[in-house]
Amino acid sequence: MLVQFEKYQGAGNDFIMIDNRSGKYNTLGIEQITWMCSRHYGIGSDGLILLNESPVADFDMDFYNPDGSKSFCGNGARCVVAFAKALGVEATTHTFKAIDGIHEYVLEDTSIGIHMGDVNHIELVGIDSAFLNTGSPHYITLSDDLGTENTLAIGREIRYSAKYKQDGVNVNLVQIKTSHEINIATYERGVEGETLACGTGATACALFLAFRNELTQGTVIVNAKGGKLAVRFARNETGFEHIWLLGPASSVFNGEIVLS
């Protein structure tokens, strides 16, 4: 099978994009997807996205982690919006369908914004850590050491702990700069390693900061290793709503690959 693809990146998160509106690639298997995502044997990426037709939105985002598992991906979502625009997909509703439901999107100059789901519960773990779900599960912990070695060590320890081993969890280390700005490092399940950015992780970290600082609304700047993201939010009685993840997304290259 000959597969035509494009590579996109958003704040260093890179994704293989495939236009599957015709259904041509419906037979792609998990082994083929994981091979394409491999940085040593395939194209290399933090995930693969099939852009499909949708009867309820502008398009459908079918996202796969490098291990073949599925989840929602914030930066992948921003990239697929850019991909859809480049393909000329008509923006009739400014929405797309993902594994967790319908999301709105906006294009603001060079920034692409994704409306994230409401977060109604933050589980505190001591005073410096928390667990919350922003479309994917995230364990957040404060740290002054965002180096790769420390990120991998803490990430693996938590991800493979008894509590999270079966379903997995993303682990984010957070260094607070100001009341509205943080630096982060990310260990992602599915990738099973460090990524330069994570959209759902950036959102989770921003909301953790807002929760700690008792912010009612506003924007938190999130400095990932691959670039700068922003998270807008409003607080309600149970958690957070009107959550938007914003940042750049761009094409890197396109090509075609033969799969057996």
Steps between C-alpha positions, in 0.01 A plus 500: 500500500627845406414758769520873437559704816603835642704566812380781729634633828356712777744626765728209418228233512517334157229302327446302181191635323305292250206626294253213522184678392464250216536202738802383301700421813227338709693172490809639674589264783651570841833339404523728196413805708758423771763433230434837334529675839834331574790747493747226411314299237215716374416868451525583869243693703320547831184365340300444181174667402251393235285792387161347419167629381244573771122539472487713817809725470741644244713185530584208726838466674605135546813516718745218581789506746829347381410174677168483313281603794241774467436816701428867451803712409489878538801591287404236247159663483653840430717346229210321334307829487795652313510192275127525428538866408787417263286231336220749447253326732202732525462653847122496519469435876856568625481170685664159472419163653758319714496192721359704791234686303455823306753785533481857372805659340613850408783641290651817644777637275779239535334335800252213497264460794320185612204505739580239760249314715397627843703375796279438801738322733860542610634231730772645721789270592670676789571871454722483192326247275160432348313276257251631244359403162503752215406252229792280607601421860783706649699480820649842580786555742714805584872471427795734452677240287340472156798323348438198282661253740280615789190516281550142384579372850197659668277437200574129488471462876150648506376361168598143594393524865234255617226764479564601137680204342196343332341806337804726498530868585686798358741664742578873496771674699418866568729788591310814602635828359222743597135484601410470129800326342661157534768281344416134445656169403289205386515122510227356275337162522470339158826667402659362820754777502544875515329721242584863427143606573158361586178693448283320754800510737550874453130546574518284811807683630342841440185400686709360785670841530164678483364271771800557728492878449120521523476672162143555385572558130773606262787356302796292612813493284651152476861470389551146372841388379382523140328836517251731667131420551220690672199376695191716557247400762219605732437349839158377615363340817633153421810563290578673171311579179548701179845341469696580185842372399682733259829488316670464161484204261680460169583259221849348504508285188289265288573173331383148427594166647442141389352267760498126475 
